[in-house]
Amino acid sequence: MDTKVKEKVKAAKEAGHSVFAVTIGGKQFVYRSFNRTEYREIQNSVNVKAEEVRKKTKDETELAKKLDIVREESEEELVLYCLIDPEVNTPLDLQALPGGAVPTLSELMMQASGFGVESEPEQL
C-alpha cells in the first residue's frame, strides 16, 4: 500500500470509519464504511433521481427499467463515496473496474456500515 493510500486509510479511521481491503476479480480494493449522515445524503440524491424518473415515465414496464438504472447508479454513487483505493472520481472511472466490482463493493460497504444482520435474532 503506497503512502497516499495509507494516509487516506488513517484519515478515514480518525473520522470514525472502519476500513477494509478485499480482492475482486484479481484486483485489490480498499474501502471504508459510511455514517448515517452520509447515508442520508446518498439516499436523498437517489430519491431525487427516482422521483424525476417517475414524473417523466408513464409506462410501467419502462418505469421499472429506469428505476433499475437509478438503483445501479446509487451503487455507483456509494462506491464513489467510500472507495479509498483505487482512486475513482467519476462514474466513467468505474468502467475500468471488473464487471462485478461495483455491486459487490456496494454490498460490502453496506455491511461494513451496519446494514444486514450479523447474527440470528434471539427471541427473548
LINTA-V787258 format. One record per backbone hydrogen bond with DSSP energy under -1.0 kcal/mol. CO is the residue of the C=O (numbers start at 1). NH is the residue of the N-H. Records with the same first field share a line. If there is no record, write none. Layout:
# LINTA-V787258
CO: NH  NH
This chain:
# LINTA-V787258
2: 6
3: 7
4: 8
5: 9
6: 10
7: 11
8: 12
9: 13
10: 14
11: 15
12: 17
13: 16
18: 33
20: 31
22: 29
24: 27
27: 24
29: 22
30: 84  85
31: 20
35: 39
36: 40
37: 41
38: 42
39: 43
40: 44
41: 45
42: 46
43: 47
44: 48
45: 49
46: 50
47: 51
48: 52
49: 53
50: 54
51: 55
52: 56
53: 57
59: 63
60: 64
61: 65
62: 66
63: 67
64: 68
65: 69
66: 70
67: 71
68: 72
69: 73
70: 74
71: 75
72: 76
73: 77
74: 78
75: 79
76: 80
77: 81
78: 82
79: 83
82: 32
85: 30
92: 95
93: 96
94: 97
98: 101
100: 104
101: 105
102: 106
103: 107
104: 108
105: 109
106: 110
107: 111
108: 112
110: 115
111: 114
